[in-house]
Amino acid sequence: MKQLVTWVPALIWTALVLGFSSGDFSAEKTGSLLAPLLIWLLPWITPSQIDVIHFFVRKAAHLTEYGILALLWFRTVTYSGRLRVPTGALLALAISVVSAIVDETHQSMVPSRTSSAADVLLDSIGATIALVPACLGWRWVVGATTGALLWIAVIGGLLALMLDLAVGAHGGVLWLTVPAAGALLAYRWRRSDSSS
């Protein structure tokens, strides 16, 4: 049962990542949330500057979500020595790349989204960057990075949800992703307490 539980975080995060390809996360929707915040924070900002910031926020989201995905799968497949580190890292990377391909393929079928091979490459880079410390044997870095990325997901998700609600939008998938990231953090905290 304990080994089965180790699959839950990776499976939940995979489902959430694939859920991000819905219309709720189109550039138009995220832009309509980010622009008012940027204008409020930086009243002198120009529309072209907002577009640049929006572009980089979306690309950073790709790196972050696939970094978390790769680390969760790495932890799952290497738990209790099931797979050695290099094999586990390659499998986690393969799962991340396949997820990115499925994600972009799904986006090509959603009218408000566009599909991009460049995003698959960016997702793969995010997963690779997260997995490098694991391959070098820096398991504490993997744990710290996973924790940091989950905190970013929780805090950023809460901020996005508050902004979404402030402008009268419905919150969409954020109602699932924010609690899921929080639950994964609580799960990690509980596991670390029980192992010490």
N, C-alpha and C positions, 0 to 999 in steps of 0.2 A: 504493500500500500504506500509506504514512504517513497519508494522509487517512482510510483505512478504519480504522486503529488508533484515530483520535480518537473513533470511535463506540463503542468497547468500554466505556469507563467509564460512559457514560450508559446503555447497554443493560444492563450488569450491575446498576447501581444501580436501574434501573427494575424489573428482575426481582426484586431483593431487596425493594424497597418493596412490590411486589405480593405477595411471599411473606409479608410481615408481617401479611397479613389471614388467615393460617391460625389454627387453634385454639391453636397454641403461644404466640400473643401475645394471648390473651384477657385480660380484666381479672382474671379469677380466677387465671390462671397468673402474670401479672406481679405481682399483689398478693401471692401466696404467696412470691414471691422477695424483694419489697421489704420486706414487713412484718418478717421476721426481722432483716434488716439494720438497719432503723430502730430496732427494739427493742434490738438490740445496741449501736447508737450512742447511742440516747437512751432509757435504761430507763424513764424517767418518761412516755413518750409514750402517749397514749390511743388507742384504736381509731378514734375519729372523726378525730383528728389524722392518723393513718396513712392513713385514707381520703382526706383532703384532699390530703396530699402525693402519694399514689398518683395521684389525679386530675390534679394539675398535672404530674407526671412524664410521664404518658401524653400529655397535651396538648403538652408541650414536645417530646416525641418526634415528634409530628405536624409541628410547625413545623420541627424540625431535618431530618427525613428528606426533606420536600418542599422545603426550602431547598436542600439538597444536590442533589436531583433537578433543580430548576430551573437551578441554576448549571452542573451538568454538561451539561445539554441546551443551555444558552446557549453554553457554550464549544464544544460540538460543532457547532452550526449556524452560529456566526460564525467558526469556524476558517478561516484564510486568506481572510477577506473574502467567504465564500460568501453570507452575508446581512449586511445592515447591522444595527447595534445595536438600533434600535427594533423592526425586524421580527424579529430573532433573539430578543429578549426576549419579544415577543408569542407567538412560536412555542413558546418554552420554557415560558411560562406556560400556553399551551393544552395542551401535552403533559402538564404537571403536573396541570392540572385534569381532563383526561380520565383520567389515571392514578388520581387521587383518586376519581373516579366509579366506575371499574372496581373499585378496591379496596373501596369501600363496598358496591357491588353484590355482590361476592363475599362480603363479610362477612355480608350478609343471608342467604346460603345456608349459612353455617357455624353449626351449632347453638350453639356456645359463644360466638359473637360477635353483636354488634348493629350495625346499619347506622345511620348518622346523616348527615343533610344538613349539620348543624353541623360535622361533621368534614371534609366536603368544603370548606366555607367556611374552616375553620382551615388545612387543607392549602394552599388557594389563597392565604391570607394569608401563610403561611410562604414560599411560592414568590415572592410579590410582594415581600416584605421583602428577600429575597435578591437579587432582580433590580433593585431600585431603584438601587443603586450602579452596576450595569452600564449602565443607561440614562443615568446621569449621566456616564459615561465614566471611572469609577473602576475600571479593570480590575485594578489592584493590590489593590483592596478585594475584588473578586470572587475573585481568587486566594487572598488571605489568608483570606477567609470560608470558601471551599471547603475550604482546608487545615484551618482550625480546626474546622469541622463534621466533617470526616473524622477528625480526632484525637479529637473527642468520641465519635464512633461507635466508634472502636477501643478507647479507654480504657473508655468506658461499657459497650461490648459485652463486653470482657474481664472487667470487674467483675461484670456480670450472669451471664456464663458461669461464673465462679468460684463465685458465690453459688448458681447453679443446681446445679452439681456438688456443692457443700457440703451441700445439702439432699437430695441423691440423685436429682435430676431428670436428664433425658438431655441437656439443652442445646439440643435442637431446631434451629431455623434459625440459632441463634447460631454453630453450627459452620460455616455458610456466610457469614454477614454480617460477622463479625469478620475473617476472613482476606480477604474481598473489600474491606472498607474499608482494611485494611492494604496490600493489593495496589495499590489506587488511590493511596494515599499514596506507596508506593514508585515507582509509575509517574510521579507528579507530580515526585518528587525526581529521578528519572532524566532526565526531560524537561528540568527546569530545569538540571541539570548539563550536558546535551548542548547546550543552547542558549547557555550562557555560555562 
